[in-house]
């Protein structure tokens, strides 16, 4: 499960939440006033900032698509 952390629910946080929903990924949102940018955690790995998060979610999306179309 993904953990999305943000200091306030701003445009970036909403964008990441929408992307997670579009990918049908399980996630939990959490307010953390000690951070300055949106953070996404997956299995202990943190991705900080919108660009880093989007890059990671792009990789996850590719993996989901290849798994879905797998001829195994």
Biotite code that builds the C-alpha atoms (Angstrom):
import biotite.structure as struc

atoms = struc.array([
    struc.Atom([0.000, 0.000, 0.000], chain_id="A", res_id=1, res_name="UNK", atom_name="CA", element="C"),
    struc.Atom([1.147, 3.530, -0.737], chain_id="A", res_id=2, res_name="UNK", atom_name="CA", element="C"),
    struc.Atom([1.325, 6.268, 1.877], chain_id="A", res_id=3, res_name="UNK", atom_name="CA", element="C"),
    struc.Atom([0.853, 9.820, 0.633], chain_id="A", res_id=4, res_name="UNK", atom_name="CA", element="C"),
    struc.Atom([2.057, 12.550, 2.992], chain_id="A", res_id=5, res_name="UNK", atom_name="CA", element="C"),
    struc.Atom([1.525, 16.280, 2.654], chain_id="A", res_id=6, res_name="UNK", atom_name="CA", element="C"),
    struc.Atom([1.584, 19.352, 4.888], chain_id="A", res_id=7, res_name="UNK", atom_name="CA", element="C"),
    struc.Atom([-1.648, 20.638, 3.389], chain_id="A", res_id=8, res_name="UNK", atom_name="CA", element="C"),
    struc.Atom([-4.043, 19.249, 0.810], chain_id="A", res_id=9, res_name="UNK", atom_name="CA", element="C"),
    struc.Atom([-2.983, 21.474, -2.075], chain_id="A", res_id=10, res_name="UNK", atom_name="CA", element="C"),
    struc.Atom([-2.999, 21.076, -5.854], chain_id="A", res_id=11, res_name="UNK", atom_name="CA", element="C"),
    struc.Atom([0.012, 18.710, -5.840], chain_id="A", res_id=12, res_name="UNK", atom_name="CA", element="C"),
    struc.Atom([-1.470, 16.426, -3.198], chain_id="A", res_id=13, res_name="UNK", atom_name="CA", element="C"),
    struc.Atom([-4.789, 16.254, -5.038], chain_id="A", res_id=14, res_name="UNK", atom_name="CA", element="C"),
    struc.Atom([-2.986, 15.512, -8.313], chain_id="A", res_id=15, res_name="UNK", atom_name="CA", element="C"),
    struc.Atom([-1.119, 12.570, -6.763], chain_id="A", res_id=16, res_name="UNK", atom_name="CA", element="C"),
    struc.Atom([-4.299, 11.266, -5.102], chain_id="A", res_id=17, res_name="UNK", atom_name="CA", element="C"),
    struc.Atom([-6.113, 11.379, -8.442], chain_id="A", res_id=18, res_name="UNK", atom_name="CA", element="C"),
    struc.Atom([-3.254, 9.559, -10.169], chain_id="A", res_id=19, res_name="UNK", atom_name="CA", element="C"),
    struc.Atom([-3.261, 6.811, -7.532], chain_id="A", res_id=20, res_name="UNK", atom_name="CA", element="C"),
    struc.Atom([-7.023, 6.435, -7.945], chain_id="A", res_id=21, res_name="UNK", atom_name="CA", element="C"),
    struc.Atom([-6.707, 6.279, -11.748], chain_id="A", res_id=22, res_name="UNK", atom_name="CA", element="C"),
    struc.Atom([-4.209, 3.448, -11.373], chain_id="A", res_id=23, res_name="UNK", atom_name="CA", element="C"),
    struc.Atom([-6.540, 1.703, -8.887], chain_id="A", res_id=24, res_name="UNK", atom_name="CA", element="C"),
    struc.Atom([-3.784, 1.597, -6.273], chain_id="A", res_id=25, res_name="UNK", atom_name="CA", element="C"),
    struc.Atom([-4.437, 1.254, -2.572], chain_id="A", res_id=26, res_name="UNK", atom_name="CA", element="C"),
    struc.Atom([-3.200, 4.262, -0.616], chain_id="A", res_id=27, res_name="UNK", atom_name="CA", element="C"),
    struc.Atom([-3.597, 6.189, 2.599], chain_id="A", res_id=28, res_name="UNK", atom_name="CA", element="C"),
    struc.Atom([-3.328, 9.975, 2.863], chain_id="A", res_id=29, res_name="UNK", atom_name="CA", element="C"),
    struc.Atom([-1.705, 11.540, 5.903], chain_id="A", res_id=30, res_name="UNK", atom_name="CA", element="C"),
    struc.Atom([-1.125, 15.143, 6.957], chain_id="A", res_id=31, res_name="UNK", atom_name="CA", element="C"),
    struc.Atom([2.441, 15.766, 8.146], chain_id="A", res_id=32, res_name="UNK", atom_name="CA", element="C"),
    struc.Atom([3.087, 19.426, 8.891], chain_id="A", res_id=33, res_name="UNK", atom_name="CA", element="C"),
    struc.Atom([6.832, 18.824, 9.247], chain_id="A", res_id=34, res_name="UNK", atom_name="CA", element="C"),
    struc.Atom([7.377, 18.263, 5.501], chain_id="A", res_id=35, res_name="UNK", atom_name="CA", element="C"),
    struc.Atom([7.626, 20.926, 2.816], chain_id="A", res_id=36, res_name="UNK", atom_name="CA", element="C"),
    struc.Atom([6.639, 18.963, -0.289], chain_id="A", res_id=37, res_name="UNK", atom_name="CA", element="C"),
    struc.Atom([4.382, 16.047, -1.078], chain_id="A", res_id=38, res_name="UNK", atom_name="CA", element="C"),
    struc.Atom([5.906, 12.619, -0.277], chain_id="A", res_id=39, res_name="UNK", atom_name="CA", element="C"),
    struc.Atom([4.870, 9.170, -1.490], chain_id="A", res_id=40, res_name="UNK", atom_name="CA", element="C"),
    struc.Atom([6.085, 6.049, 0.312], chain_id="A", res_id=41, res_name="UNK", atom_name="CA", element="C"),
    struc.Atom([6.031, 2.528, -1.053], chain_id="A", res_id=42, res_name="UNK", atom_name="CA", element="C"),
    struc.Atom([7.568, -0.393, 0.850], chain_id="A", res_id=43, res_name="UNK", atom_name="CA", element="C"),
    struc.Atom([9.849, 1.903, 2.842], chain_id="A", res_id=44, res_name="UNK", atom_name="CA", element="C"),
    struc.Atom([11.060, 3.865, -0.193], chain_id="A", res_id=45, res_name="UNK", atom_name="CA", element="C"),
    struc.Atom([10.228, 7.576, -0.282], chain_id="A", res_id=46, res_name="UNK", atom_name="CA", element="C"),
    struc.Atom([9.639, 9.720, -3.338], chain_id="A", res_id=47, res_name="UNK", atom_name="CA", element="C"),
    struc.Atom([9.651, 13.425, -2.559], chain_id="A", res_id=48, res_name="UNK", atom_name="CA", element="C"),
    struc.Atom([8.263, 16.115, -4.828], chain_id="A", res_id=49, res_name="UNK", atom_name="CA", element="C"),
    struc.Atom([5.810, 15.929, -7.686], chain_id="A", res_id=50, res_name="UNK", atom_name="CA", element="C"),
    struc.Atom([8.370, 15.121, -10.394], chain_id="A", res_id=51, res_name="UNK", atom_name="CA", element="C"),
    struc.Atom([9.879, 12.202, -8.466], chain_id="A", res_id=52, res_name="UNK", atom_name="CA", element="C"),
    struc.Atom([6.439, 10.845, -7.585], chain_id="A", res_id=53, res_name="UNK", atom_name="CA", element="C"),
    struc.Atom([5.192, 11.112, -11.167], chain_id="A", res_id=54, res_name="UNK", atom_name="CA", element="C"),
    struc.Atom([8.300, 9.322, -12.449], chain_id="A", res_id=55, res_name="UNK", atom_name="CA", element="C"),
    struc.Atom([7.740, 6.485, -9.992], chain_id="A", res_id=56, res_name="UNK", atom_name="CA", element="C"),
    struc.Atom([4.037, 6.213, -10.783], chain_id="A", res_id=57, res_name="UNK", atom_name="CA", element="C"),
    struc.Atom([4.884, 6.081, -14.483], chain_id="A", res_id=58, res_name="UNK", atom_name="CA", element="C"),
    struc.Atom([7.086, 3.037, -13.784], chain_id="A", res_id=59, res_name="UNK", atom_name="CA", element="C"),
    struc.Atom([4.334, 1.458, -11.690], chain_id="A", res_id=60, res_name="UNK", atom_name="CA", element="C"),
    struc.Atom([1.840, 2.095, -14.489], chain_id="A", res_id=61, res_name="UNK", atom_name="CA", element="C"),
    struc.Atom([4.139, 0.400, -17.012], chain_id="A", res_id=62, res_name="UNK", atom_name="CA", element="C"),
    struc.Atom([4.528, -2.610, -14.727], chain_id="A", res_id=63, res_name="UNK", atom_name="CA", element="C"),
    struc.Atom([0.763, -2.858, -14.272], chain_id="A", res_id=64, res_name="UNK", atom_name="CA", element="C"),
    struc.Atom([0.208, -2.718, -18.031], chain_id="A", res_id=65, res_name="UNK", atom_name="CA", element="C"),
    struc.Atom([2.834, -5.355, -18.763], chain_id="A", res_id=66, res_name="UNK", atom_name="CA", element="C"),
    struc.Atom([1.404, -7.588, -16.030], chain_id="A", res_id=67, res_name="UNK", atom_name="CA", element="C"),
    struc.Atom([-2.147, -7.128, -17.360], chain_id="A", res_id=68, res_name="UNK", atom_name="CA", element="C"),
    struc.Atom([-1.105, -8.073, -20.902], chain_id="A", res_id=69, res_name="UNK", atom_name="CA", element="C"),
    struc.Atom([1.229, -10.878, -19.826], chain_id="A", res_id=70, res_name="UNK", atom_name="CA", element="C"),
    struc.Atom([1.001, -14.082, -21.873], chain_id="A", res_id=71, res_name="UNK", atom_name="CA", element="C"),
    struc.Atom([2.234, -16.181, -18.952], chain_id="A", res_id=72, res_name="UNK", atom_name="CA", element="C"),
])
